[in-house]
């Protein structure tokens, strides 16, 4: 048996087939796409490299600063502690001095805390205060509320007469004899009554009780032209006056006039029937206004309010 011989013949390498020719329009589109891709990919590494280098520079700077601070702390710890303590004491000098004086100044007015001084709103507020609030603070209001019991109504002559009696007692008999601010001391030269601190018309310097303003209550609705309060009325007449907002003849809100009294500001819990007629009110408000803040009478007002 003759052994088989393996023979290897070299086959010449064949070149890859040439790509098919593209039309001119397709060839232009393909070339443009390749150019755009190469251009975009060539810019991205450059932008990323700039960000990395900037970030590394910031990190190196922070590292060097904190490393230097740490070396200084390790070399001179007591010096750093002493300097820090002295700086804290110096920064708290005003706080330490306030314990023996009037305390730290503070500001609780939201407009001054959050609105810039040069803002248009601040300028408008200054103009408003100059025209309508020259004393620097609005009139201090003091209110007493009277409620009807057992589901009743305050729109009756006996109840309104009792509220009026309470008002006159407060205006004529309530006085302040001492000023208490951390300790009490008597007022000099004498006690102060409501007529001396009540709110009154601008420019009125008298201390007559009749000149005290009576807003904030229901009684302007029942005052005649002479300043007398007319309360000898029937319940039906009172209901009619409160519902219409017009008072007795000669009052600031006369019947048939163009001005009506805002009853919702002084009466609460108003109830109406199915026809829309007023039938009852659960509460009535009595106001005892005091004049605007002034340094000489602040403590007196506080005493009157506390009483």
C-alpha positions in Angstrom: 0.0 0.0 0.0 1.5 3.2 -1.0 1.2 6.0 1.5 -0.8 9.1 0.5 1.1 12.2 0.1 -0.4 15.5 1.1 0.4 18.2 -1.3 -0.3 21.9 -0.5 -0.7 24.3 -3.2 -0.4 28.0 -2.7 -3.5 29.8 -3.8 -3.0 33.4 -4.8 -4.8 35.9 -2.5 -7.7 37.5 -4.0 -8.4 41.2 -3.6 -11.8 42.1 -1.9 -14.5 43.0 -4.4 -14.7 46.7 -5.1 -17.8 48.4 -3.5 -20.5 49.2 -5.8 -20.5 52.8 -7.0 -22.9 55.1 -5.3 -24.9 57.7 -7.0 -23.5 61.3 -6.6 -26.3 62.4 -4.3 -25.8 59.4 -1.9 -22.1 59.8 -2.0 -22.4 63.5 -0.9 -24.8 62.7 1.9 -22.5 59.9 3.2 -19.5 62.1 3.1 -21.2 64.9 5.0 -22.5 62.6 7.7 -19.0 61.2 8.2 -17.6 64.8 8.5 -20.2 65.8 11.0 -19.6 62.7 13.2 -15.8 63.2 13.2 -16.3 66.9 14.0 -18.6 66.2 17.0 -16.5 63.4 18.4 -13.4 65.5 18.2 -14.9 68.3 20.3 -16.3 66.2 23.2 -12.9 65.0 24.7 -11.7 68.6 24.6 -14.7 69.9 26.5 -14.5 67.1 29.0 -10.8 67.7 29.5 -11.4 71.3 30.4 -13.9 70.4 33.0 -11.7 67.8 34.5 -8.7 70.1 34.7 -10.8 72.9 36.3 -12.2 70.5 38.9 -8.8 69.1 39.7 -7.4 72.6 40.1 -10.2 73.5 42.6 -9.7 70.2 44.5 -5.9 70.7 44.7 -6.4 74.3 46.0 -8.9 73.2 48.7 -6.6 70.3 49.6 -3.6 72.5 50.0 -5.4 75.1 52.1 -6.9 72.6 54.5 -3.7 70.6 54.7 -1.8 73.8 55.6 -4.5 74.6 58.3 -4.2 71.1 59.7 -0.4 71.3 59.9 -0.7 74.7 61.7 -3.2 73.2 64.2 -0.9 70.3 64.9 2.1 72.5 65.5 0.4 75.2 67.6 -2.9 73.9 69.1 -2.9 76.2 72.2 -2.2 79.3 70.1 -5.2 78.5 67.9 -7.5 77.9 70.8 -6.4 81.2 72.5 -6.9 83.2 69.3 -10.3 81.6 68.6 -11.4 82.3 72.2 -10.3 86.0 72.0 -12.1 86.4 68.7 -15.3 84.9 70.1 -15.2 87.3 73.2 -14.6 90.3 71.0 -17.4 89.4 68.7 -19.7 89.0 71.8 -18.8 92.4 73.4 -22.1 94.0 72.6 -24.0 90.9 74.0 -21.9 91.0 77.2 -22.5 94.8 77.7 -26.3 94.3 77.1 -26.7 92.4 80.4 -26.1 95.6 82.4 -28.1 97.9 80.2 -31.3 97.9 78.1 -30.5 94.7 76.3 -29.8 94.1 72.6 -31.9 96.1 70.1 -34.4 94.1 68.2 -36.8 94.5 65.4 -40.1 92.6 65.1 -41.6 94.6 62.3 -41.8 92.3 59.3 -41.8 95.1 56.8 -38.4 96.4 58.1 -37.0 92.9 58.4 -37.7 91.6 54.9 -38.3 94.7 52.8 -35.3 96.7 51.6 -35.2 100.3 52.8 -34.8 101.7 49.3 -37.7 99.6 47.9 -40.7 101.3 46.4 -42.9 99.6 49.0 -40.9 101.2 51.9 -41.2 104.7 50.3 -45.0 104.2 49.9 -45.3 103.1 53.5 -43.5 106.3 54.7 -45.8 108.4 52.6 -48.8 106.6 54.0 -47.6 107.0 57.6 -47.0 110.7 57.1 -50.5 111.2 55.9 -52.6 108.8 58.0 -50.4 107.7 60.9 -48.2 110.6 62.1 -47.8 109.3 65.6 -45.9 106.2 64.4 -48.5 103.7 65.5 -52.1 103.1 64.9 -54.7 103.6 67.7 -54.5 100.8 70.2 -57.9 99.0 70.2 -59.4 97.3 73.2 -62.5 95.2 72.7 -65.0 93.5 75.0 -67.3 90.9 73.5 -70.8 90.2 75.0 -72.5 86.9 74.1 -76.1 85.9 74.2 -76.8 83.0 76.6 -79.2 80.1 76.1 -79.5 80.7 72.4 -80.8 84.2 72.8 -80.1 87.4 70.9 -78.3 90.6 71.9 -80.6 92.7 69.7 -82.8 93.7 72.6 -83.1 96.9 74.6 -82.2 95.4 78.0 -79.0 93.8 76.7 -77.8 96.9 74.8 -78.6 99.0 77.8 -76.4 96.7 80.0 -73.6 96.9 77.5 -73.9 100.7 77.5 -73.8 100.7 81.3 -70.6 98.7 81.3 -69.1 101.1 78.8 -69.8 104.1 81.0 -68.4 102.4 84.1 -65.2 101.7 82.3 -65.0 105.2 80.9 -65.8 107.0 84.1 -64.6 104.8 87.0 -61.6 102.9 85.6 -58.3 104.6 86.6 -54.6 103.7 86.7 -52.8 104.6 90.0 -49.5 102.8 89.5 -46.9 102.1 86.7 -45.5 98.6 86.9 -42.5 97.7 84.8 -40.4 95.3 86.8 -41.6 97.1 89.9 -44.6 99.3 90.7 -44.5 103.0 91.4 -47.4 105.5 91.9 -48.4 107.8 89.2 -47.6 111.5 89.8 -49.2 113.9 90.4 -52.4 111.8 90.5 -54.2 108.8 89.1 -55.0 108.8 85.4 -58.5 108.1 84.0 -59.7 106.9 80.6 -60.6 110.4 79.5 -56.9 111.4 79.6 -55.7 108.5 77.4 -58.7 107.9 75.1 -58.5 108.4 71.4 -59.8 111.7 70.3 -59.9 113.9 67.2 -56.6 115.2 65.8 -55.6 118.4 67.5 -58.0 118.0 70.4 -55.9 118.5 73.6 -58.8 118.5 76.1 -59.4 115.8 78.7 -63.2 115.9 78.5 -64.8 112.5 78.4 -67.4 113.7 75.9 -64.5 114.3 73.4 -63.4 110.6 73.4 -64.2 108.9 70.2 -66.7 106.0 70.4 -65.9 104.0 67.2 -65.6 100.2 67.5 -69.0 99.7 69.1 -72.7 99.7 68.1 -73.6 102.9 69.9 -72.8 105.3 67.1 -75.9 103.8 65.5 -78.0 104.9 68.4 -76.5 108.4 69.1 -78.6 111.4 68.3 -77.3 114.7 67.2 -76.7 115.8 70.8 -74.4 112.9 71.7 -77.1 111.0 73.7 -77.5 107.3 73.2 -81.1 106.4 72.5 -81.8 102.8 73.7 -85.5 103.1 74.8 -86.6 101.2 71.7 -88.6 98.1 71.0 -86.9 94.9 69.9 -88.6 95.3 66.5 -87.1 98.8 66.1 -83.7 97.6 67.0 -83.9 94.8 64.5 -85.0 97.2 61.8 -82.1 99.6 62.5 -79.5 96.9 62.6 -80.7 95.2 59.4 -80.9 98.5 57.5 -77.7 100.0 59.0 -79.5 103.3 59.6 -79.7 104.8 63.1 -82.0 107.2 65.0 -82.8 110.6 63.7 -79.8 113.0 63.9 -77.2 110.2 64.1 -74.3 109.8 61.7 -76.5 107.2 59.9 -79.9 108.9 59.7 -82.9 107.1 58.1 -83.0 107.7 54.4 -79.4 108.8 54.3 -76.7 107.6 51.8 -74.4 106.3 54.5 -75.1 103.0 56.4 -73.5 101.5 59.5 -71.5 98.4 58.9 -73.2 96.1 61.5 -71.0 93.1 60.7 -68.1 94.9 62.3 -69.8 95.0 65.8 -72.4 92.2 65.7 -71.6 88.6 65.3 -73.6 85.4 64.7 -76.3 87.2 62.6 -79.2 84.9 61.7 -81.8 85.4 59.0 -85.1 83.8 58.3 -86.2 82.2 55.0 -87.2 85.5 53.6 -83.8 87.1 54.4 -85.0 89.2 57.3 -82.6 89.5 60.3 -83.9 87.7 63.4 -81.1 87.6 65.9 -77.4 88.2 66.7 -75.3 86.1 69.0 -72.7 88.7 70.1 -72.0 92.4 70.2 -68.6 94.1 70.4 -67.7 97.1 72.6 -64.6 99.1 71.7 -62.6 101.3 74.1 -60.0 102.9 71.8 -56.9 104.5 73.3 -54.8 107.2 71.6 -51.7 106.2 69.6 -48.4 105.2 71.3 -46.6 108.0 73.1 -43.7 107.5 75.4 -45.4 109.4 78.3 -48.5 107.3 78.4 -47.5 103.8 77.3 -47.4 102.4 80.8 -50.7 104.0 81.7 -52.4 102.4 78.7 -50.9 99.0 79.7 -52.4 99.4 83.2 -55.8 100.4 81.7 -55.7 97.3 79.5 -54.7 95.0 82.3 -57.5 96.3 84.5 
